[in-house]
Amino acid sequence: MKLPIQNIERKNLIRFLRKKARENNAKIWLRVAELLGKAKRRRVSVNLSKINRYTEKGDVVVVPGKALSSGLLDHPVTVAAYAFSRKAKEKIENTGGKCLTIKELVESNPKGSHVKIMV
């Protein structure tokens, strides 16, 4: 049995991601929508230390959940997430990186080329 998604913003974002995946034949957005649709206790939270470990300078990353500030980031990356902690946003911007919403990333890169999913 599939439980209803309570948060209307999240529900609309999932609908948007599925639509863009169909329009652009980009399976990455379907996967992000699937991860966003999980129950709250199973949703993704990623620390900056993990982003730092698995990325290089200039990479683009999508976090289908919340980006947290634990750890250091020593190179600029573009991070799109459903939510950011205040400190995580500060640390990303202090290294020269950018913080985007997932919708902004999809609109700027509809095919999802060269985007890494962090789970």
C-alpha positions in Angstrom: 0.0 0.0 0.0 1.4 3.4 -1.0 1.0 6.2 1.6 -0.1 9.6 0.4 2.5 12.3 0.3 1.6 15.0 2.9 3.8 18.0 2.0 2.1 19.7 -1.0 5.4 21.4 -2.1 7.2 18.0 -2.2 4.3 16.5 -4.0 4.4 19.2 -6.7 8.1 18.8 -7.0 7.8 15.1 -7.6 5.1 15.7 -10.2 7.4 18.3 -11.9 10.4 15.9 -11.9 8.3 13.1 -13.5 7.0 15.4 -16.2 10.5 16.7 -17.0 11.9 13.1 -17.1 9.3 12.1 -19.7 9.7 15.3 -21.8 13.5 15.1 -21.9 14.0 11.3 -21.7 16.1 11.8 -18.5 15.8 8.9 -16.1 17.9 10.7 -13.5 14.9 12.9 -12.6 12.7 9.8 -12.2 15.2 8.5 -9.7 15.3 11.8 -7.8 11.5 11.8 -7.7 11.4 8.3 -6.4 13.9 9.1 -3.6 11.9 12.3 -2.6 8.7 10.2 -2.3 10.1 8.1 0.5 8.7 8.2 4.0 10.3 10.9 6.2 12.4 8.5 8.3 13.8 6.9 5.1 14.5 10.2 3.3 18.1 11.2 2.4 20.4 13.4 4.5 23.9 14.0 3.2 26.8 15.7 5.0 29.3 18.0 3.3 32.0 15.5 4.1 30.4 12.9 1.8 29.9 15.5 -0.9 33.6 16.5 -0.6 34.7 12.8 -0.7 32.8 11.9 -3.9 33.1 15.1 -6.0 35.8 17.1 -7.7 36.0 20.8 -8.4 33.1 22.0 -10.6 30.9 19.0 -10.2 27.1 19.2 -10.0 25.4 17.2 -7.3 21.7 16.7 -6.5 20.6 15.7 -2.9 17.1 14.4 -2.9 16.7 15.4 0.7 18.6 17.6 3.1 22.2 18.8 2.8 23.8 19.0 6.3 26.9 20.9 7.4 29.0 18.2 9.1 32.4 18.1 7.6 34.4 20.4 5.4 34.2 21.2 1.7 37.6 22.1 0.1 36.5 22.7 -3.5 33.7 24.6 -5.2 30.7 22.4 -6.3 27.1 23.2 -7.3 24.7 21.5 -4.9 20.9 21.2 -5.6 18.9 19.9 -2.7 15.4 19.8 -1.4 16.6 21.6 1.7 19.8 23.0 3.2 20.8 23.5 6.7 21.9 27.1 7.3 25.5 26.2 8.0 25.7 23.9 5.0 24.6 26.7 2.7 27.2 29.0 4.2 30.0 26.5 3.8 29.1 25.7 0.2 29.0 29.4 -0.8 32.2 30.2 1.2 34.2 27.7 -1.0 32.9 29.3 -4.2 30.1 26.8 -4.8 26.5 27.4 -5.5 23.3 26.3 -3.8 20.2 25.6 -6.0 16.8 24.2 -5.6 16.2 20.9 -7.4 13.7 22.7 -9.7 16.3 25.4 -10.6 18.8 22.6 -11.5 16.2 20.8 -13.7 15.4 24.0 -15.5 19.0 24.8 -16.2 20.0 21.2 -17.1 16.8 19.4 -18.4 18.7 16.3 -19.6 20.5 15.9 -16.2 23.9 15.6 -18.0 26.9 15.2 -15.6 24.8 15.4 -12.5 25.6 13.1 -9.5 22.9 11.9 -7.1 24.1 11.8 -3.5 22.3 9.3 -1.3 
